[in-house]
Amino acid sequence: MIEFLSLKKVNEAYEERFQKAASRVIESGWYVLGEEVNSFEKEYANYCGTNYCVGVSNGLDALKLLLKAYGFGPGDDIIVPSNTQIAPILAISEVGAKPILVEPNPITFTIDPEKVKAKITSKTKAIVVVHLYGRVADMDPIRQIAFEHNLKVIEDSAQAHGAVYKGSRTGSLADASAFSFYPSKNLGAIGDGGAITTNDGVLAEKLFALRNYGSPKKYENLYRGYNHRLDEMQAAFLRIKLQDLDTRNDARRKIATTYLREMKNKHIILPEQPANTAEHVWHLFVIRTSNRTELQRFLNERGIESMIHYPIPPHLQQAYKEMNNESYPISEQIHDEVLSLPLSPVQTDEETQAVIQAINDFVVIESVIHEKQELQV
Ligand SMILES: *Cc1c(COP(=O)(O)O)cnc(C)c1O
């Protein structure tokens, strides 16, 4: 069986160091907001190339705290991709603002700057970009649009730790950036965790307070805050894994490059390798096919796990009934066609070859070919 992602294998190499770190934390007698979190914040800010990092409880809370810190709420429109993992949309609605969905470029899967322009009104306050599947969004035109309309740009970097755009890492490409350290992410904890990075000192001060009851100083509440703290144990584990993040992203790139070079099947559209390969950290290797059910069944028979990211577009979710009759044809087609193949930094060459072989062997019985129009770029 080739597992989609074995977290046990991903973390095996760190086990001894994790044990030591765990003992250090237990013996310190200090478990929340202490030296480990402080040190991780410095190290992660340094890694991203920002002045500040604020450790928080998870990626969704990171997004929510950021929107709160900027003061966005009822009456405000926030632009977000229509084909995203749901968290950024949840964060926008949680603060009372309105998510304005914008379709992606179907080749890159990231938000289409031209389509962003068309949705800007006097109510628009910010653009949330998602570096989906590990590929950096087209930041220059997004930042230009934001500059012209005086909007904030927020990165959702939960799938793209370490990806580099024109010499700078995700986390440093906008006004602020949210990260998740959910175990399956490129930088994953042994539980939940998240962070916000920014160069804005005033914003960072506010976030440090907001994550901790709104108190910049113990028992003094400047804001009506939250308990959205990163704990010492997770920070200690993350410090260990951060040292290896670039190596592990390189291992992902190597597998993706092999897949792209050796997979050949007319029924399958492979993801695009960006011209600058540093822009992709391959959180997921997502192919498209109009014969997804058949392909998934075929891979399963070969003992290869695959997953769909994501089966239902946000606007068709029951949680967002008010958007159910809106139409986002590119997103709908993407959600109908995408399939994620196994790709992890600890995948063996044999496993990589078995996945390639299976993809190349997949044939479609002509009568069940589901022809669909090519997506317009
Ligand atoms: C995982 C993820 C999140 C949410 O992170 P959690 O830590 O699970 O809350 C946000 N955005 C994207 C794009 C994600 O993939």
Ligand as a Chemical Component Dictionary entry (heavy atoms), coordinates in Angstrom:
data_LIG
# 
_chem_comp.id                   LIG 
_chem_comp.type                 NON-POLYMER 
_chem_comp.pdbx_formal_charge   0 
_chem_comp.three_letter_code    LIG 
# 
loop_
_chem_comp_atom.comp_id 
_chem_comp_atom.atom_id 
_chem_comp_atom.alt_atom_id 
_chem_comp_atom.type_symbol 
_chem_comp_atom.charge 
_chem_comp_atom.model_Cartn_x 
_chem_comp_atom.model_Cartn_y 
_chem_comp_atom.model_Cartn_z 
_chem_comp_atom.pdbx_ordinal 
LIG C1 C1 C 0 -4.840 23.994 6.637  1  
LIG C2 C2 C 0 -5.216 25.293 6.090  2  
LIG C3 C3 C 0 -5.721 26.324 6.896  3  
LIG C4 C4 C 0 -6.168 26.129 8.314  4  
LIG O1 O1 O 0 -5.233 25.693 9.175  5  
LIG P1 P1 P 0 -5.644 25.004 10.568 6  
LIG O2 O2 O 0 -4.387 25.010 11.336 7  
LIG O3 O3 O 0 -6.141 23.643 10.265 8  
LIG O4 O4 O 0 -6.700 25.857 11.201 9  
LIG C5 C5 C 0 -5.922 27.568 6.326  10 
LIG N1 N1 N 0 -5.712 27.782 5.020  11 
LIG C6 C6 C 0 -5.269 26.814 4.196  12 
LIG C7 C7 C 0 -5.035 27.122 2.776  13 
LIG C8 C8 C 0 -5.016 25.531 4.699  14 
LIG O5 O5 O 0 -4.595 24.579 3.877  15 
# 
loop_
_chem_comp_bond.comp_id 
_chem_comp_bond.atom_id_1 
_chem_comp_bond.atom_id_2 
_chem_comp_bond.value_order 
_chem_comp_bond.pdbx_ordinal 
LIG C1 C2 SING 1  
LIG C2 C3 SING 2  
LIG C2 C8 DOUB 3  
LIG C3 C4 SING 4  
LIG C3 C5 DOUB 5  
LIG C4 O1 SING 6  
LIG O1 P1 SING 7  
LIG P1 O2 DOUB 8  
LIG P1 O3 SING 9  
LIG P1 O4 SING 10 
LIG C5 N1 SING 11 
LIG N1 C6 DOUB 12 
LIG C6 C7 SING 13 
LIG C6 C8 SING 14 
LIG C8 O5 SING 15 
# 
